[in-house]
């Protein structure tokens, strides 16, 4: 939303970059174009809008960062939807064609844990 509004404004320039330093006195920003990039930009400004990014919170719970599906962006909901459908299909197949000792796997596939 912010990006589209900024790109439509004829008097504004939108730059997506990682700010490394802001010199308020000289109205400049030192920035890079992303993690692992050494290319630096020196940008001057009349008015500066700083929009801080966010990372999903794991609340310090072990295993969440490695195993969770986060819902930060619209594409994340598609991943969650696909994962849930896949797990339902696998569980249904095991229930129809599996062995008696597949109950633990069926339970694992159908378990959903919400953190946060």
C-alpha angles and dihedrals in degrees: 000000000000092000095052092047091049094048091052094052109094093204096050134075118207117211123179105203142126110263112222100175137003119206103197094181093057094031095234135130126206108210144164127216095239146316114319093017119122095189106113128202125206106204127186121205145188094198123012127205115193115199111185119211124228136220124210112263117238092186087225092286111151114243097018096103092050100041110026131098108221126212102215101119136029092254089058091067090057090053091050092048092050092047093050092048092047092051092048091051093048092048092048091051091050091048091052101037107012133104127261091257092060092087093099091052091047090051090049092050093049097044117105121187121193117204119194 
